[in-house]
Amino acid sequence: MAKISKNIKKLRASANMSQEALAEKLFISRQAVSSWENDRT
């Protein structure tokens, strides 16, 4: 089973979104998105 972090990164990339763009849509920081994608949180 794929990890959530890999799914987030894959889906964000397939939507041609930057971490910054995803963060803005979710009202969170870009660093939070990065942490999710790198499985730190």
N, CA, C and O of each residue as an XYZ file, in Angstrom:
164
protein
N       0.848     -1.187      0.000
C       0.000      0.000      0.000
C       0.887      1.243      0.000
O       1.844      1.339      0.768
N       0.557      2.178     -0.863
C       1.354      3.405     -0.972
C       1.132      4.296      0.240
O       0.041      4.360      0.806
N       2.180      4.965      0.610
C       2.076      5.883      1.734
C       1.323      7.136      1.320
O       1.328      7.519      0.150
N       0.686      7.761      2.274
C      -0.045      8.999      2.013
C       0.885     10.058      1.441
O       0.493     10.814      0.552
N       2.114     10.118      1.943
C       3.056     11.128      1.461
C       3.292     10.991     -0.044
O       3.363     11.996     -0.752
N       3.414      9.769     -0.531
C       3.632      9.555     -1.963
C       2.379      9.905     -2.758
O       2.472     10.433     -3.866
N       1.218      9.614     -2.200
C      -0.033      9.949     -2.884
C      -0.198     11.455     -3.002
O      -0.601     11.952     -4.054
N       0.105     12.181     -1.949
C      -0.018     13.642     -1.992
C       0.878     14.206     -3.090
O       0.444     15.017     -3.907
N       2.124     13.768     -3.096
C       3.082     14.274     -4.081
C       2.650     13.912     -5.500
O       2.708     14.750     -6.401
N       2.217     12.661     -5.703
C       1.811     12.200     -7.030
C       0.588     12.970     -7.528
O       0.555     13.410     -8.678
N      -0.406     13.132     -6.673
C      -1.620     13.829     -7.089
C      -1.363     15.312     -7.333
O      -1.920     15.897     -8.262
N      -0.526     15.913     -6.508
C      -0.188     17.329     -6.693
C       0.540     17.507     -8.016
O       0.246     18.440     -8.763
N       1.480     16.631     -8.311
C       2.240     16.717     -9.559
C       1.337     16.479    -10.771
O       1.472     17.162    -11.787
N       0.429     15.526    -10.670
C      -0.455     15.235    -11.802
C      -1.415     16.392    -12.081
O      -1.910     16.536    -13.198
N      -1.672     17.207    -11.073
C      -2.522     18.392    -11.247
C      -1.693     19.619    -11.631
O      -2.218     20.730    -11.712
N      -0.391     19.410    -11.867
C       0.523     20.506    -12.207
C       0.460     21.642    -11.189
O       0.440     22.820    -11.546
N       0.430     21.260     -9.918
C       0.387     22.253     -8.849
C       1.723     22.271     -8.117
O       2.353     21.234     -7.909
N       2.133     23.455     -7.738
C       3.319     23.574     -6.893
C       2.896     23.333     -5.446
O       1.708     23.332     -5.121
N       3.878     23.132     -4.597
C       3.569     22.999     -3.175
C       2.905     24.279     -2.676
O       1.991     24.235     -1.852
N       3.368     25.408     -3.179
C       2.807     26.709     -2.785
C       1.333     26.810     -3.175
O       0.513     27.270     -2.382
N       0.995     26.382     -4.391
C      -0.389     26.449     -4.867
C      -1.300     25.550     -4.032
O      -2.409     25.945     -3.674
N      -0.831     24.344     -3.727
C      -1.627     23.440     -2.900
C      -1.822     24.023     -1.505
O      -2.914     23.961     -0.940
N      -0.761     24.583     -0.966
C      -0.834     25.183      0.364
C      -1.856     26.312      0.412
O      -2.617     26.431      1.372
N      -1.868     27.137     -0.627
C      -2.834     28.241     -0.672
C      -4.264     27.718     -0.697
O      -5.137     28.262     -0.020
N      -4.509     26.668     -1.471
C      -5.862     26.103     -1.549
C      -6.312     25.511     -0.216
O      -7.499     25.522      0.110
N      -5.350     24.994      0.550
C      -5.682     24.365      1.834
C      -5.532     25.311      3.025
O      -5.770     24.924      4.168
N      -5.133     26.561      2.745
C      -4.924     27.562      3.793
C      -3.904     27.113      4.827
O      -4.099     27.269      6.032
N      -2.810     26.551      4.320
C      -1.709     26.116      5.183
C      -0.404     26.634      4.594
O      -0.407     27.261      3.535
N       0.702     26.381      5.265
C       1.994     26.840      4.758
C       2.573     25.835      3.759
O       2.240     24.650      3.782
N       3.447     26.336      2.883
C       4.144     25.468      1.945
C       5.001     24.460      2.693
O       5.167     23.323      2.251
N       5.546     24.883      3.830
C       6.386     23.989      4.618
C       5.583     22.787      5.126
O       6.126     21.688      5.235
N       4.311     22.982      5.434
C       3.465     21.871      5.877
C       3.302     20.852      4.756
O       3.378     19.646      4.992
N       3.078     21.332      3.547
C       2.949     20.428      2.397
C       4.254     19.656      2.209
O       4.241     18.444      1.994
N       5.365     20.360      2.290
C       6.665     19.713      2.141
C       6.862     18.639      3.212
O       7.345     17.547      2.915
N       6.495     18.943      4.440
C       6.625     17.969      5.523
C       5.777     16.726      5.249
O       6.221     15.603      5.491
N       4.572     16.924      4.750
C       3.714     15.779      4.422
C       4.357     14.927      3.343
O       4.422     13.703      3.460
N       4.839     15.590      2.274
C       5.401     14.850      1.152
C       6.681     14.121      1.518
O       6.999     13.089      0.927
N       7.410     14.641      2.475
C       8.663     14.010      2.885
C       8.488     13.136      4.109
O       9.463     12.722      4.736
N       7.219     12.852      4.452
C       6.853     11.938      5.537
C       7.456     12.344      6.883
O       7.862     11.491      7.673
N       7.511     13.659      7.136
C       8.013     14.151      8.418
C       6.902     14.370      9.421
O       7.139     14.354     10.629
N       5.679     14.575      8.926
C       4.547     14.755      9.838
C       3.353     13.987      9.326
O       2.292     14.006      9.950
